[in-house]
Amino acid sequence: MSTTRKEKLVAATVQEDLNKRTKQEWIEGAAALKHERFEVAGALFDCKADALLSQQEVQNRLDAYLRPAVQKEETMNVDSKG
């Protein structure tokens, strides 16, 4: 018996959903990511508590949190003469 493409996509989506965890679960399992709990909490601070996140999403947020892109802001000199 062969499975259809649609069935394969549904199975992949279900498997992907099984690998997702809540914010609190990721914080408590920080050691699995080889990070401290406070680092994971900081990276996920703007996520809703009930949102499901994949490991890749959490890793991307950790990378952005721990290694922010350096943006040099240009300062503009303001001439205070009337």
C-alpha positions as CSV (number, residue, x, y, z in Angstrom):
1,M,0.0,0.0,0.0
2,S,1.3,3.4,-0.9
3,T,0.5,6.5,0.9
4,T,-0.6,9.6,-0.9
5,R,1.4,12.8,-0.9
6,K,-1.3,14.4,1.2
7,E,-1.1,11.7,3.8
8,K,2.7,12.2,4.0
9,L,2.3,15.9,4.4
10,V,-0.2,15.4,7.2
11,A,2.0,12.9,8.9
12,A,5.0,15.3,8.7
13,T,2.9,18.1,10.2
14,V,1.7,15.9,13.0
15,Q,5.3,14.8,13.7
16,E,6.5,18.4,13.7
17,D,3.8,19.4,16.2
18,L,4.8,16.6,18.5
19,N,8.3,18.1,18.6
20,K,7.1,21.5,19.7
21,R,7.0,22.6,23.3
22,T,5.7,25.5,25.4
23,K,7.9,28.3,26.6
24,Q,8.0,26.9,30.1
25,E,9.0,23.5,28.9
26,W,11.9,25.0,26.9
27,I,13.1,27.0,29.9
28,E,13.0,23.9,32.1
29,G,14.8,21.8,29.5
30,A,17.5,24.4,28.9
31,A,20.2,21.9,29.6
32,A,19.2,19.9,26.5
33,L,19.9,23.0,24.4
34,K,23.3,23.4,26.3
35,H,22.2,26.8,27.7
36,E,21.3,28.2,31.0
37,R,17.6,28.6,32.0
38,F,18.0,32.4,32.2
39,E,19.4,32.5,28.7
40,V,16.4,30.6,27.3
41,A,14.0,32.7,29.3
42,G,15.6,35.9,28.0
43,A,15.4,34.6,24.4
44,L,11.7,33.7,24.8
45,F,10.6,36.7,26.8
46,D,8.3,38.0,24.1
47,C,6.6,34.7,23.4
48,K,3.2,33.8,24.8
49,A,3.3,31.2,27.5
50,D,1.0,28.8,25.6
51,A,2.7,29.2,22.2
52,L,4.3,26.0,20.9
53,L,7.8,26.5,19.6
54,S,10.0,24.1,17.7
55,Q,13.7,23.5,18.7
56,Q,14.8,25.4,15.6
57,E,12.7,28.4,16.5
58,V,14.1,28.4,20.0
59,Q,17.7,28.0,18.7
60,N,17.2,30.9,16.3
61,R,15.9,33.1,19.1
62,L,18.8,32.1,21.4
63,D,21.3,33.0,18.6
64,A,19.7,36.4,18.2
65,Y,19.5,37.0,21.9
66,L,23.1,35.9,22.7
67,R,24.7,37.3,19.6
68,P,22.7,40.4,18.6
69,A,23.6,41.9,15.2
70,V,25.8,44.9,15.9
71,Q,24.2,48.0,14.4
72,K,26.1,51.1,14.7
73,E,23.8,54.0,15.0
74,E,24.8,57.1,13.2
75,T,24.8,60.2,15.3
76,M,23.8,63.4,13.8
77,N,25.3,66.7,15.0
78,V,22.7,69.3,15.5
79,D,23.7,72.8,15.0
80,S,22.1,74.8,17.8
81,K,22.5,78.1,15.9
82,G,19.2,79.8,15.2
